[in-house]
Amino acid sequence: MNYGELKTLVAEYSHRSDLAAQIPGFIAQGEALITSRVESRYMEKSETVQEADRSNPGSVVYTLPDDFLSMRSFALVGEPSNQRRVEMRSLGFVESTFISHLPTEQGTPEGYFIVGAETTSDRKILVYPAPVFDAKFSADYYAIPAKLVDDADTTRLLGSQADLYLYSALRYLAIFVQDVEMYQLYDQLFTDIAASDNEQTRRYHNEGAAQMQGASTWV
């Protein structure tokens, strides 16, 4: 499915041809809702975070991709002896241990913390301790789906889970026309599908992890 087909489908489901001009706005609101509630395998990406992404030499701060939403896994890669998963740390850990050692402590990265407002393009990752070498990391993350603009536009998520886009748009259309029953229907349909997709994604990764157990090269 593409953006043009989605707009047509929203109009058909709503039986409100008079709202054709508003439908792109309802879809845009739905995209924001999807970003806030869905972590689907169809939103996953992998990128390398490396020295070029570092704020300055010796810094613990690296820039994340513009479409970064949330981290699934983060690992130090390179020489086999250095490969390891880097674990997310809590805010309490960062405040009590991380911050106080930022100016001086260097070593093999063991933990990370994400900073910056969610769903914005200024997200940073703080890696601790600061690498003493030109470290390279593999970031597996959930990405914000690309915005739909032109009729031919599509995303992996739209192609696989079109109902998320349809029901989220109809949810906002219902708010616009002040139809409580319609809102309750499409809000529940969206919630159910989002929860199902999130659960399927967790199972997908859990099953994959079980298959890989004992065969991983990570230390």
N, C-alpha and C positions, 0 to 999 in steps of 0.2 A: 504494500500500500504506500502511496505517496501523499503529500500534503493536499493536493487538489482532490484526490479521492476521499481523504479524511474530511475535508470541508463539505463535500457533497453528502457524505454519510451522516454528519452531524445535522445537516439541514433535513435529511430524510427522517431521522429518528425523532427530531423535535417537532416536525410538522409546522415549522415556523419559517416559511420562505421570506417573510418580512424582516427576518433578523440576519439575512445573508451578510450584510455589511459588518455585523458585530461578531460573526462566527470566528474570524481570525483572532480576535481578542480573547474569546472564550478558550480557544485552543492554546494560546500563549499562557493564559492563567493555568490551564491544565498542565502544560509543560513544567511550570514552576512547582505544581503540586507533585508531579511525578518525581522531580529532582529531590523533593524533601521527604518522600516516603518510600521510594523504590531503590533497592540495590539488587539489580538483576544481572545474571551472567551475560545478558545482551548489552550491558553497559560497561563491561570490563575492558580494560586496556592494559598494556604493559609498555613501560618506557624506561629508558636508562637515565639515571640521575648521576651526573659526573662533575668533574672539576669546573667545567664551563658554567655549571648552574650554581656554583658556590658564590656567596656574596663578596668574598675577598679571600685571599690566601690565609689559611689557618683558621678560618671561620667555621662555626658549627652550623651555619645557616645556608640552606640550599633552596632554590626556587623550584616549585613544583609545576607541572604542566598547567596551562591555562584552564583546561577542562577538568581538573582534579576535583573530585567530590569527596571520596573517602578512601582510605588505604585498606587493601585486602591483605597484602603481605609486602614486606620490605626486606631486602637482603643485600649484603655486601658480596660482590662478585669479583672475579679476577683470578689470581693464582689459587689453585686448590687449597693451599694451606691457609688462605685468608677467607675463604667462603664461609659465610655464616648468616643465619637469620638475625635481623636486628629487631628487637621487640619494642612495641609501643609502651611508653612509660606514662604513669599517671601525672596529673597536675601537681599532686602533693610531692611526688618524687622530684619533679622538675624544680619546684620551688625550694625544697629542702636540700637537694644534692646537686642538681644540674646547674642552676643559676650561680651558686656560690663558687663553682669550679670553672665556669666558662672561660675566664681569661687565661688560665694556665694549663688545665688538664688536657693531655693529648694521648691518643692510643688507638686501639682497635675499636671501632664503633660497636656499642652494645645496645643502645636504646635510642628512641626517637620520640619526638613530640610534634604535633601539627599546630601551627599558629595561623591566625588570620580568620576573617569572617567566612562562614560556610557559603558555598555557591558563588564565591567571588574569584576573580583571577589573581588575587594577591596572596594565595596560600603559600606558606613556607614550611619547610621541615627542618627541625633542629636535631642534629645528630650528635650523640654524646657517647664517649669522648670525641673531641675533634680529631679527625684522621690526620696522621703525620705524613701520609703519602697521598698521591692523587687517587683517591678512592673512587670506585665506580659501584653504583647500587642499581639493583633491579627493583623497580616499583610496579607492583601489580595493584591496580586501583579501579574503583568505580568512577566512570567519567560522566560528566554532565552531557546528556544527549545534545547534539547540535540543534540549534534553533531551526524551525521550519519557516522558510521564507518564500521560496518559489514553489509553484505547483508540483514540480518534478522532485522536490526535496523529499528525502526519506531518511530513516535511521535504522540501525539494526533492531532497536527496541520497537519501533513502529512496525517494521516488517514482521516481527515475531509476536508482539503483544499489542496489536492495534486497539483492542478494547480498553487498554489503559488510557490511551489518548481520547478515544471516543467518549468514555464515561466521565473522564475528568472534565472534558469540554462541556458535556451536557449538564454536569453538576453546576458549573458556573453559569450556564444559560438559565438553569432553573432559579438560581439566585437572582439573576437579572430580571426575570419575569415574575419573581416572587411566588413561585409555585412550590409550596412546602413538600407536598407529596412527591413531586418529581425530583426535588432535591434529595429527599431521603432515599429514594430508589437508586439514583445514580451515585450518590455518596456511598451507599452500602455496596453497590456493585463494584465500584472502584476499589474500595477498601478490601473487599474479598479477593479481588484479582491481584492487587498489590501484595497482600499477605501471602497468597498462594505462590506467586512468583518469587518472593523473597525466600520462602521456605524451600522451594525447589532449588534455588541457587545454593542455599546452605547444604542441602542434601547432596547436590552435585559435587560440591567441594569436599564434603565429609567422606563421600564414597571414594573420591580421587585420593584423598589423604590416606585412607585405609589401605588402598591398593599400593600406595607408595611406601608404606611404613616398612622400615627395615632396609629400604633400597635407596634412601636419600643420601646425598653427598653433604648435606648441611651438618654442621657440628653444633 
